[in-house]
Amino acid sequence: MSKPDPVASLLRRALAVLLLAWMAPAAAQVQPRTIVMVLPRDEQNIEAGFRDYLAKRNLPLKILTVRFSGRGEDGPALVAQVRRLAPDLVYSWGTGTTLALAGAHDAPNAGDFIRDVPIVFTEVTDPVGSKLVRQLDPPGRNVTGVSHVAPLPVQLNAMRNYRPFSRVGYIVNPKEPNTQLVLQSMRQLAAGMHFDIVAETVPLDPAGNPDPTALPAIVRRIAAQKVDFLYVPPSTFLAFTHRDLLTQAALEAKVPTFCSTESVVRQARCMFGLFSNGSNIGRFAAYKAVQVLADRTPVERIPAETLQRFSLLINMPTAKALQLYPPLGLLNVAEVIE
């Protein structure tokens, strides 16, 4: 029997060590990255678009879902729950949810928020006005994402193309800063566009939460002041949680509604609206997530953006009930719900 060649044996060992060293990074790359999806509601077409884009990229991902109550006092518990899941990236829906996770950029108690994990938001009306970021490009912190609202002058022009108006009703939820920001912007535009605003604020219940039972009376008071439209701002409370109550009250008061978000037109009784398509918002947010997770782009360099294409949606049963049929010019460019 021939003796083992010590040189060959040494070479085999060296090759084995090199092979293991080469395989280790490859094995690490196939480990799934974790995305925690934080929602104050059930998943919608935005999340479907987000998941669809990621699935087509064939990235090794694990997506976990966390529900948020939407109440500010539950923010610390939400942050703790998300941290326990050790995400590589957080997807956040809405201004209130994102503020609960990331805090305002100038918040003094930074340790109470998630500042060391990338956060990609959707459905944030005004990232700068709500103090999520100091500027959109670059955001300069661990937060970026996609806004869904068409520029307010574009929305108002869409309303005017449906029918002339001189008075617009507006409802503020004091627990949602974005409803106040939109009102401020609308007031700045009102003089130049020659219309008045009739604004009402939702009262708070004994627990300090907005009282939905007050909505029908608020709508009636607004209607009594002969408004031409009730503008429904981007609001979880108004345009999602209580959209049926609000739009039914408007229909009974014979007030046409314009909505800046999709689901309240498609799934409730809002007459029409102009907004970014939800599926496209989700895909664009997923593209930003891929930039972070796969391309290794620092999140603070990825601009927060709004889509440049918007969809006009008309709820024809509501229009017929109000006897306010849309002009042919709008019908040529709008999607119509029958």
Salt bridges, closest charged atoms under 4 A:
ASP42 OD1 - ARG67 NH1 2.76
GLU43 OE2 - ARG51 NH2 2.98
GLU47 OE1 - ARG41 NH1 2.81
ASP52 OD2 - LYS56 NZ 3.32
ASP52 OD2 - ARG283 NE 3.87
GLU73 OE2 - ARG71 NE 3.63
ASP74 OD2 - ARG71 NH2 2.97
ASP88 OD1 - ARG33 NE 3.63
ASP106 OD2 - LYS131 NZ 3.11
ASP116 OD1 - ARG83 NH1 3.23
GLU123 OE1 - HIS148 NE2 3.22
GLU200 OE1 - ARG221 NH2 3.13
GLU262 OE2 - ARG266 NH2 3.11
GLU305 OE2 - LYS288 NZ 2.70
GLU335 OE2 - ARG266 NH1 3.04
